[in-house]
């Protein structure tokens, strides 16, 4: 477990931000990178190696972290994701099924909220859920889009999820 330096809340190993106060749990100084020369890339020329570099114009990858268990849910490269839980006999399935994370017990609706990637931002919208969607502790009004930022805490009912944006 990692202890938050701000509020002393315990988080699972590997968490980047505190689920209670949102403070960053790892410092940039603890991260170590190594420089790899192009001659170490199995004989690839510098031109070929350049093709494998990350395209900075590409929008960042989205990952959701279930705060209670620490599970990471990387999202596919799509522009819209419905979040909810599966129910027997339900004809419509959410893109992100939260059933394995105690969604029913936490009050997550079958179709609770939607995440949308726009050209310059990611937004969340509550779909008229029974127990509400919260962003950093503030209840969202249904059918209105709200911007997400790296480290934002989304609560679907009582299920807390941290929004992580890479890149």
Protein Blocks (a to p, Z undefined) as FASTA:
>chain_A
ZZdfklopacdehiabdfklopafbdfklpccddddfklngoiafklmmmmpccfkbccd
dddddfknopacdddddfbdcdddddehiabdcfbdcklnommmnopafblbdcdddfkb
ccdddehianopaeehiacdehiacdddehiacdehjaccddddeZZ
